[in-house]
Amino acid sequence: MSAWDLGYGPLIETTMRVATWNLWGRYGPWEARQPIIEDNLRSIDADVVCLQEAWDDEHVSQPEKLADALGMSFVYERAFEMNGAWSGNAVLSRWPIVRHAVTELPMHGGGAVDTDEGERRLVVFAEIDGPRGAFQAFCTHLSWRADWSGVRQAQVAEVCRVVRSRSPRRFPAILCGDLNAPPDADEIRMLTGQTAVPEPGVIFRDAWAVGVRDSDADGSTISARNPFNAVTLEPDTRIDYILVGWPKLGGCGHVVDVEVAGDRPGTDGLFPSDHFAVVADLRY
C-alpha cells in the first residue's frame, strides 16, 4: 500500500537558517552592546538575518559593519531618527540579494486619533539568489503603541498586499520582524488565518507555533530575564516573529526547528539588546 501523498512529493532534507532580531538601535550602552551582538550573530550562523532598529549615522552603518564581519550582503532602509542616528530595517544574506524594494506602511487605522508616533514604519523586500533557488524575505517593524492595534492591522494589510504583489514564487514568502503584538492579537491572527485575511491567498505559519522546539521555552522575546526589560515592569511576551507561507513542493518552507537566541549576556553580564532573537530552520 503506497503512502498517502498530499502533493509535496519526497521531502527536502536540506535546510536554511533564518533569524530575526530587534537590535534596540542606539539605546542603552549601545557601543558596548555592539560586539556582543556580533558574537551572538556569529554563533547563530544564519543564512538570512532580518534586523529591526539597526542604526547608521554619517560615519558608521551598523548593518554594514555586521554584514562585513559575517561575510554577508545586505540591504538597509532608514525609518526614523533616534539618539543622533537613524534607525531602520535591514536584511543580511549569506547569498546575493538580486533585487530589493521598500514600502512605507500606513500610520492610521482603527479609529486612532493621535497618529504622530514620531517613527516611520516600512517593510523591506529582498529577493535572494540561494544555492537551491531564489526566495523572498520581507522584514518589517510595526507600530509599538499598545492602543494602536487598529494601526497595526492597517500595516499588516499593506504588508500582505506587498507580499502578494511579489508572487508567484517557488519558495513560500518569509516575513520577519518585530510586530509589537502578542500571538492572540487581531493583527497576528490576520497573518495566520485565524480571522479574515487582508489579501486572498496570503497566509503564514508562525514558526514558533509550528516548529519543533524546547518544550520548556515559551518563546518570549521581551522578558524580565533581560535587565533592560525588567525595569519596565512589562510582562513577558512574544512580539518578534518568523512567519512562513504554506510549504510548497518538497515541503520547502516547512519549519523543522525554532528557538530563541541572543538571550544570554556577554562575559560582562551585558545583554546584547532589549529583545531576544528568533531563529528558525526551514526546509530549502
N, C-alpha and C positions, 0 to 999 in steps of 0.2 A: 504493500500500500504506500503510495507516494505521500510525502509530507504536504501539508496544506500550505499553499503558496499565496500570499497576499498581493503578489506582484512585484515585490522588491528583488526577487531573484537571490542568488548567493550573496550573503552579507559581506561587505568590505571589512577587511581585518585591520587596515591601517587607519591611523587617526591623525588629527591635527589638534593642537592645543590653543585655546583662546582664553584670554584674560581681560577683565575689565577692572578699572581702579580709578577712584577719585583721589587725586594726589594732594588736595587741600591747598592748592596754589602756594602763595607766599604768606600763609598764616603761621602763627606759632614760630618755633625755631626752624624756619624753612631752610636755612643754609645747612644746619646740622642734619636735617632730615634727608637731604639730597643723596648722600652716599648710602644711607640705609634703604632708600627707595631703589637705588640702582642695584644694591646687593640682593634685595628681595626679587626684583625682576629677573636678575640673572639666575637665581635659584628656581623661580617659577618656570623659566625656559619655555615661554610660549612662542608659538609661531606668529600669532597676531595679538596685539595688545591695544585695547581701546582705553584712552585716558580722558578723564574729565578734570577740570581745574588744573590742567598743565599750564605753565606760565612762560612768558617771554617778556623781555624789555629790549631797549635799543642795543644792549651789549650781549645778552645771553638768551638762548632759547632752551628751556628745559626739555621739550620733546626732541629737539635736535641733539642735545647732549646725551640723552638716554639712547636714542637711535644709534648714535656713533659708538657708544660704549657697548651696545648689544649687537652691533653689526646688522642693523635693520634699516629699511627705508621708512619714510614717514610722510604723512600729510597732517597739517595743523591749521586750525582756524581760530582766530581770536573771537571771544564772546563778550567780555566786559573787562573794565579796568578794576584793579584792586591792589592796594598796598604798593603803589608806584610801579605796577607792571600790568600786563594783560593776562587774562585767564581764558582758557579755551579748551576745545576738544581736539584730540589727536588720535590717529590710527598709526601704529607702528607695525611693520610686517617683515618677516624673515625673507619674503619673496617680493618681487617687483609689484608696485602699485601702478597699474596701467592707466587708470583714469580715476578721477575723483570729482566731487561736487559738494557744495554746501547749500543748505536750505534753511532760511530763518523760520522760526516757529512763532505762532501767534501768542500774544500776551493778553488775551481776553477770553472770556467764556464762563458759563455757569453763573452769570449774574455778578461776577467780581466787579467792584466799582473802582477801587484803588488798584490800578494795574501798573503802577510805577515801582516795579521790583528793583530797578536800577541795574538789571542784568539782562543782556540779550541772550536768547535761547536759540539753539540751532541743532541740526543734525548733519553730520559729516558722512558722506558716502565714499567708500573706497572699493574699487574692483581690483582684486589681487590675482596675479598670474601664478598660481601654485603649481607644484610639480605634477599634480594629478587633475589639473583642470582649474579654470578660473572660478572664483567665488566672490560674493559681495558681502561686505561688512558695513554696518551703519552704527555710528557712535553718537549718542545724544545725552543731554543733561536737562531734565525738566525742571520747572519752577519749584521752589522749595517751600513756599508758604503753606502752612497746614490747612488754611481755609481756601486754598486755590485748587481743589480737586477739579472744578469745572474748567479752569485754565489748563490744567494738565490733560484733561480729556480732549480739549481742543488741540493741544500739542500732539497728543497721541494720534488723533485723526490725521493731522498733517504728516506725521512720521509714516503712518500706514500708506498715505497717498504717495509719498516719495518712494517707499518700498515697492509698491505696485507699479509705479512708473518705470522701474528698472527691470521688470520681468519681460520675457521669460528667462529663467536661469536653470542650469543643470544641477546646481547645488542650492539647497534652501538658504534663504536670507538669514544672516546673523545680525541680530540687533542687541547692542550692548549699551549699558550706561547707568548712571545714577538717575533713577526715575522718581526719587523723592516721595515714594508711596509704598505702603506695605502690600503684600500679595492679595489681600482681600479688598483693596481699594478698587473703585469702579474703573479707573484708568488702566490698571493692570488687568482687570477682568476683560476689558475691551480687547486687549492684546492677545489674551489666551482663550478667547472664545467662550468665556463664562457669562458674557452678556453680548448684546448685539455688537458685531464688529464694524468698524468705520468703513472698511473697504472690503468688498466681496473677495474671498479667497486669501486675504492677508490675515494669517493666524499663526501664532507661535506657541511653542512649548517652552515652559520655564525650566531651564536646565536644572535648577536646584530642586524643583518639584519632581522631575522625572529621572534624574541621573542617579547612579549608584554612588553612595557616599557613606561616611561615618555616621552611624545611626544616632550617635550621641550629640552630633553637631546640629544646631538649629539654624545655621546659615546667616545669623545676624551679621550685618556689615557695619552697623552702628551699635557699639557695645560698651557697657560700663567697664569691661576689662581694659579698655583703652583709656588712659588718664585724660586724653584730650576730650573724650566724651563724658567721662564720669562727672566732670564739673558742671556739665549742662543739665544733669538730672533727667536726661531723656531716657525713656525705656529702650531696652534692646530691641532692635527691629531690623528687618531685611528690606533695604531700599535700592540695592545695586543688583543688576540682573544681566545674565546672558540668556537671551531668548533666541530660539532657532525655529525656522519654519518646519513643516512636516517633512519627514525623511523622504528622499527620492530613491531612484534605482540603486540597488545595492545597500540600501539603508543609509546612504550618505546623509550626514547631518544628525544622525541618531546620537544622543548623548550617552556615552558609556561611562563617564566618571565626572564628578564635580566636587569641588572643595573650596573652602575659604582660605585665603593666603594673605600675606602681609599682616598677620595678626600676632606677630611676636616682635618684641622690641629688639633694638640693637644691643651691642655689648654694654653701652652706657645706660640702658634702660629706656631709651627714647624710641617711641613708636614712629613708624615712617609717615603716617597720615592719620587723620581722624576717621577715615573709612578703612575697612578691610577690603581686600580684593576678592573677586570671584574668578575661579579658574575651571574650565571645562574641557574635556577631551571629546571630540566629535569624530564619528566615522568619516573618513575622507580618502 
